Amino acid sequence: MDVLANLGLGFSTVLNLVDVQLPLVGVVPLPTNILLCFVGCLVGTLIGVLPGVGPIATITMLLPITFGLPPTGALIMLAGIYYGAQYGGSTTAILVNIPGEATSVVTAIDGHEMAKQGRAGAALGVAAIGSFFAGCVATVVIAALAAPLTHMALLFGPAEYFSLMVMGLVFAVVLAHGSLVKAMAMIFLGLLLSTVGTDLETGQDRLTFGFAPLSDGIDFAILAMGVFGFAEVLRNLGIDERRDLVSKPIGPLLPSRRDFRDSAMPVVRGTLVGSILGILPGNGAVLGPFASYTLEKRISRSPQRFGHGAIEGVAGPESANNAGAQTSFIPLLTLGVPPNAVMALMVGAMTIQGIIPGPQVMTKNPDLFWGMIASMWIGNLMLLVINLPMIGIWVRLLQVPYRLLFPTILVFSCIGIYSINNSPMDLVMTAGFALAGYTLIKLGFEPAPMLLGFVLGKLMEDNLRRALLMSRGSLLGVVERPLSAALLILAFAILCAAVLPNLRRGRDRVFAE
């Protein structure tokens, strides 16, 4: 009954009418949260359709805009961009064989083959319906687990939070693509960058090298925009434009009875796999589609069909994709720990709005917490309506050349960064981080663990200091508490297991596949 009452609060928050002053019209009551949810879903679908942009770069670009929005509306819009991009990514994967999102890589394998066979409509329809089902189920999971996890989180003290964040960073290392050593190096670089600025307790400058603009620390938006926004543009400018747009008709968007029958159970299994992996710290949501595809191929009676247009290879991964995207909000909203780079950006947006992520969000800002959950149901319905009827528009947008797209992105990004502090130095620092981020990408370093390290670094330092104060400066105070010790032991065991030669080779093989 409590969950139903809380969901009622959430829907009333989303549907609430706000008086807005419109030019030439006057004051008009508008459902602003619904409108912001629609804007987020539409922008998310758009950037999912256009390869090379992605939700991370888009959310960093829009962070300055959220300054003038109410907290609930701002976070609803940013959340819509994230799970909307998962929908849009399937369109390019199926029609052009270019995954708009990393999570849509698997969809391209069988989805594009179906498009070549004249069954693009069925693939798009199953992807949209599976995504809608998975999104709705994942939202139910969030609503069901939110209260128990929050009550459990209230038992956490500074020591437990420090240990939990250490475990989150270990997961980020293990689940990151590429070399473990490089992933660890990026985590430590992020932790190092988080210490730049004036120490609030001692008043001493740390790692500023006498450069006055760094005395207040590195602004989150500047780092994120440089490393993800600008660096991503630079990286894509070096990639040859090759668009394998199918010439055959798209076909009917409503799948046939056989398609429904073949894809029903893969959708259910994909939703379950994605929901579980999405909760894991360290970007487990990205692994959902890969795990779902592997599962469907192994249990299939005719695995040879996979890679040649099997509809199960579209239904399962797309469901896992959207389920994982939404359940990744669980550790963020209940524990205050971002499981991936996009959730780290959400932490930045919440901090900008003066909201401290963690269990106190549910108690101090229940309208925001349950409003976001209610908006996900509405957002999933919007995405179903947005995606299928507008396929023709998305196909035309795929013909926009990158050389016209990226300069526009850079101009709007520069305006957004300058508007934060009205400081030209912010633009210079963003350009510096862009060059650094581009260099790291070229050298095979994944920037996402660095952003997680940067966001969690300040929280880890604060909680460690509090734990040391409570134990009068003794580190034993961190390991003497049973829950804190258990989390540290688990993190150490996971890291040791990942370093073992056999498991490491298996991990590298999985990512290569």
C-alpha positions, 0 to 999 in steps of 0.5 A, a space after each residue: 500500500 505504501 508503494 501505491 501511495 508513493 506512486 500516486 505522489 509521483 504521478 501527481 508530481 509529474 502531472 502537476 500544472 504550473 503557471 507559466 508566463 507566455 508572450 502575447 498570451 499571459 499566464 497559462 497553466 502547463 504540465 511542465 514535467 510532462 513537457 520536459 519528459 517529452 523533450 528528454 525522450 525526443 532528444 534522447 531518440 534523436 541522439 540515439 538515431 544520430 551515430 557519434 553523439 551519445 547520451 553522455 555527450 548530450 547530457 553534458 551539453 545540456 547540464 548548463 540548461 538545467 540551472 534554470 529548471 526546477 530540480 524534478 523537471 531537470 532530472 526527469 528530462 535528463 533521465 528521458 535523454 538516457 533511456 530515450 537514446 537506448 530506443 533510438 540506437 536500435 533504429 540506426 543499428 537496424 537500418 544503417 548497420 551503425 549502432 547509435 549506442 554502444 548497447 545497440 551493437 548486438 542489435 545490428 548483427 541480426 537487425 540489419 540482416 532482417 532489414 536486408 531481407 525486407 523485414 526492417 519493419 518487423 525488427 523495428 516493431 519488435 525492438 520498440 515493443 520489447 523496449 516498452 515492455 522491459 522499460 515498464 517492468 524495470 520501472 516496477 522493479 525500481 518502485 519495489 526495491 527502492 524502499 527496502 534498499 533505502 531503509 538498508 542504506 540508512 544503516 550505513 555510516 561513513 565507513 560503510 559508504 566509503 567501502 561501498 564506493 571502493 567496491 563500486 570503483 572495483 566493479 568499474 575496473 572489472 567491467 570496463 573494456 580493454 586492459 585492466 591496468 588502463 582501467 585502474 589508471 583511469 580510476 586513479 586519475 579521476 580520484 587525483 583530479 577530484 582532489 584539485 582545489 582548496 582543502 575545506 578543512 585545512 584551507 591549503 591549495 592542492 595540486 593547483 600549481 599556483 593557478 588561481 582558477 583551480 582554487 575552487 577545484 575542477 568544475 564537473 561540467 567542464 571536465 565532462 564536456 571536455 572529455 566526453 563532448 568535445 573529445 567525442 566530436 574530435 574522435 568521430 571527425 577521424 572516422 570515415 562516414 560509411 552508411 550502409 542504408 538498406 534500399 529495400 522497403 521497410 515493410 509493416 511495423 507490426 510484427 506477424 504472429 510468428 514474430 510475436 511468438 518467436 520473440 515473446 520469451 526472448 523479451 522476457 528473458 532479456 528483461 530479466 537479464 538486463 534488470 539484474 545487470 543494470 543494478 551492478 556498479 561499473 556499467 553492468 547495463 552495457 553488458 546486458 544486451 551482450 549477455 542476452 544475445 549469448 543466452 538466446 543463441 545458446 538455448 536456441 534449437 537452431 543457433 545457426 540462424 543467429 547472425 542471419 536475421 534471427 528475430 530473437 537476436 533483436 528482441 532479447 538484446 533490445 529488452 535487456 538494453 532498456 531494462 538495464 538503462 532504467 534499473 541503473 537508477 536504483 543504486 543512484 537513487 537509493 545509495 547515491 552511488 553512480 553505476 556508470 558514466 551517465 549516472 555520474 552525470 546525473 549525480 553532477 546534475 543533482 549536486 548543481 540543484 543542491 540535492 545530495 544523492 543517497 537515501 535521504 533523497 526519498 525522505 527529504 525529496 519524495 516528490 522528486 524521487 517518486 516523480 522520476 519513477 512515475 515519469 519513466 512509465 510515461 516516458 516509455 509510452 511516449 517513446 513507443 509513440 515517438 519511435 514507430 510513426 516517425 521512422 521516415 523522419 529518422 531515416 532522413 536524419 541519417 542522411 545528414 553529414 557529420 561535417 554539418 552536425 558536429 560544428 553545430 554541436 561545438 557551438 552550442 556546447 561552447 555557449 553552454 560552458 560559457 554560461 556557467 560562470 561567464 568565464 572565457 577560462 572555462 572554455 580554455 580548460 574545456 579545450 584542454 580536457 578535450 585534447 587530453 580526452 582525445 589523446 586518452 581515447 587514441 591510446 586505448 584508455 576508456 574515459 568513463 572510469 575516470 569520470 566515475 573516479 572523479 565523482 566518487 573521489 570527493 564523496 570517498 574522501 569526505 566519508 573516509 575523513 568522517 570515519 577517521 574522526 569517529 575512530 580518532 584517526 585509526 584506520 581500524 575504524 573502517 575495517 572493524 565495522 562488519 558491513 564495511 569489512 564485508 564490502 572491502 573483502 568482496 571488492 578485494 576478492 573481485 579484483 583478485 579474481 579479475 587479475 587471475 590469468 584464466 579469468 582475465 583471458 576469459 574476460 578479454 575473450 568476452 569483450 572481444 566477442 
